[in-house]
Amino acid sequence: MAAGSVFASVPRAPPVAVFQLTADFREDRDPRKVNLGVGAYRTDEGQPWVLPVVKKVEQKIANDTSLNHEYLPILGLPEFRANASRIALGEDSCAIKENRVGGVQCLGGTGALRIGAEFLRRWYNGNNNTTTPVYISSPSWENHNSVFVNAGFKDIRAYRYWDAAKRGLDLEGLLEDMESAPEFSIFILHACAHNPTGTDPTLEQWKQIAAVMKRRFLFPFFDSAYQGFASGCLDRDAWAVRYFVSEGFELFCAQSFSKNFGLYNERVGNLSVVGKDTDNVQRVLSQMEKIVRTIWSNPPSQGARIVATTLTCPQLFAEWKDNVKTMADRVLLMRSELRARLQALGTPGTWNHITEQIGMFSFTGLNPKQVEYMIKEKHIYLMASGRINMCGLTTKNLDYVASSIHEAVTKFQ
Ligand SMILES: Cc1ncc(COP(=O)(O)O)c(C=O)c1O
């Protein structure tokens, strides 16, 4: 055995930007510091929030002597999977009634994307699909690309989404990219509250998107990480997914309960599979079992129990919807307050996009120099892309953040 390390040739990987930003924020000693980078809800006191309904259900679970720590089935807790899919697809979903929906309990939304990607690479429309193009919006959540690359896909492409000049959706570009995509390409679609732009297609635009995708045999893989956060209403935020199902698409929908249940570290996610018939879905699930078995073998129970208990009890369900609305309303309030302040200050540029965008994030339009100024001089942490988490704003720091944006924009055009 040589004296050198067997790890000598391992290159150091760069840190994940959002985690690095949070680490830098923690180390910053300036009392004015503000973290607008983190992708999690914060109260008006700037604190994480354990949803009251979650606290209640946790207590209920702790007191339930019938529960134990035996392994869950490979595909997860049955009542979690069924009810998670019901939330995504709707009470009256034709696909659920026709018994052609399956769920896979996954480790967060990321796990659902990863398991879905792994399945598609192995089995989508034939087998060994490493060359099938996978289209990801430009820009997108930075992990999408890596998840699909790590699943073995070799042809990852960007589809146009954001029109920087008009600070809105580039529908024309998006539709053109769909028209020219090879048939059967896979498209990752943000179900609502697009991360990072906060800009979703309108219902009419979704219909146009679905029409092109149907005609060109494109596969929709929805990523639903913010159901309830966009509008405060679970049904409204699931509109696109449900519309695609009603149009007869086979699709995947990766659901995360990290944000809307505040269960970030419990890793609760579900991959809803909608197929043409029961037999299709059962065969897909049998392969999902093979994939899960070699990755995490079977999923953890606590988060799934919390979600399943909440979704199956009408009272708790109502309470949860109320909690989600509390979070969504606070985001909406911060949007209007920030916009009002920037407009009152006469900050150069237009700021209506702050209230027009939805969900947790806003794509401010701040350029890299302005972002650098905000971080270095103002101790306000935000992503290099100019994305801010609206929940990082509070009634106490709004004035400071608005005047800092004003300074950054005035100093660096
Ligand atoms: C668009 C998008 N998809 C998926 C996820 C992953 O969520 P989870 O933490 O449940 O893995 C996130 C989290 O930030 C996200 O923003």
The ligand as an SDF file (V2000), in Angstrom:
LIG
                    3D

 16 16  0  0  0  0  0  0  0  0999 V2000
  -38.4150   24.1000   -7.2390 C   0  0  0  0  0  0  0  0  0  0  0  0
  -37.9960   23.2070   -6.1410 C   0  0  0  0  0  0  0  0  0  0  0  0
  -38.0990   21.8940   -6.2960 N   0  0  0  0  0  0  0  0  0  0  0  0
  -37.7600   21.0330   -5.3320 C   0  0  0  0  0  0  0  0  0  0  0  0
  -37.2750   21.4850   -4.1240 C   0  0  0  0  0  0  0  0  0  0  0  0
  -36.8490   20.4580   -3.1200 C   0  0  0  0  0  0  0  0  0  0  0  0
  -37.5730   20.3910   -2.0000 O   0  0  0  0  0  0  0  0  0  0  0  0
  -37.1780   19.4200   -0.8020 P   0  0  0  0  0  0  0  0  0  0  0  0
  -36.4790   20.2470    0.2110 O   0  0  0  0  0  0  0  0  0  0  0  0
  -38.4640   18.8830   -0.3340 O   0  0  0  0  0  0  0  0  0  0  0  0
  -36.2940   18.3640   -1.3380 O   0  0  0  0  0  0  0  0  0  0  0  0
  -37.1380   22.8460   -3.9010 C   0  0  0  0  0  0  0  0  0  0  0  0
  -36.5940   23.3370   -2.6440 C   0  0  0  0  0  0  0  0  0  0  0  0
  -36.1210   24.4250   -2.4900 O   0  0  0  0  0  0  0  0  0  0  0  0
  -37.5190   23.7350   -4.9400 C   0  0  0  0  0  0  0  0  0  0  0  0
  -37.4100   25.0560   -4.7930 O   0  0  0  0  0  0  0  0  0  0  0  0
  1  2  1  0
  2  3  1  0
  2 15  2  0
  3  4  2  0
  4  5  1  0
  5  6  1  0
  5 12  2  0
  6  7  1  0
  7  8  1  0
  8  9  2  0
  8 10  1  0
  8 11  1  0
 12 13  1  0
 12 15  1  0
 13 14  2  0
 15 16  1  0
M  END
$$$$
